[in-house]
Amino acid sequence: MSEIAIEMIDVNKWYGTFHVLKNINLTVQSGEKVVICGPSGSGKSTVVRCINRLEEHQKGIIRFEGNELTNDPKSVASIQGEIGMVFQQFNLFPHLSVLDNLMLGPMKSRGLSRAQAEERARHYLDRVRIPDQADKRPSQLSGGQQQRVAIARSLCMEPKVLLFDEPTSALDPEMISEVLDVMVELAQDGMTMVVVTHEMGFARKVADKMVFMDEGEIVEQAPPTQFFEAPETNRCKTFLGQILQH
């Protein structure tokens, strides 16, 4: 029986009077790949932002490895580095080289020496297939390269879980596959992943579980084969019909 990495129980969130997450129940096993999809504004990004405490939920329970995550600073600190996040926008420091962007977190949060941090940074730049870009600034890279740097930066903290919030949505079409290829390799290596994406080819290839959200609710959860070939709800059928035509 594999261990539970992340557990969300009846999680609710409001922005003012707007009920953005409604009774979210989701379990992510250690090593599992979960893909969350759904129309724009359905609450997908808010789910992953609540998991890594960028957002606070008002009701329900979120646990990481059995420990409840609250809004207490100690609770937030306990997951720093354990749960990595890759955003739509790359969020790299423009004034630092690629290498320095990667070394910063491990030196500050993990207590690595400069030499240790550099060794780790170069290892993960190699892992995302851009070892030759170490000395460049982010502005000198393509969007796909910048997103791979962002993935490497998360990997440098050696997290237990990686969250991806639409990591390819800001990229030109020809750059999407180079980022997805790296993500597929991470999945094959056994990384626990929660991925918000519209890339259904990627989802079919790596997902252990598909989660479909609409209007703040999880409408359907199923293994990929069942999800794509025999969706249970009309909302899911409509969404898949629209997205798979493109």
Secondary structure, DSSP 4 states (H G I P E B T S, - for coil): -PPEEEEEEEEEEEETTEEEEEEEEEEEETT-EEEEE-STTSSHHHHHHHHTTSS--SEEEEEETTEEP-SSHHHHHHHTTTEEEE-SS----TTS-HHHHHHHHHHHHS---HHHHHHHHHHHHHHTT-GGGTTS-GGGS-HHHHHHHHHHHHHHT--SEEEEESTTTTS-HHHHHHHHHHHHHHHHTT-EEEEE-S-HHHHHHH-SEEEEEETTEEEEEE-HHHHHHS-SSHHHHHHHHHHTT-
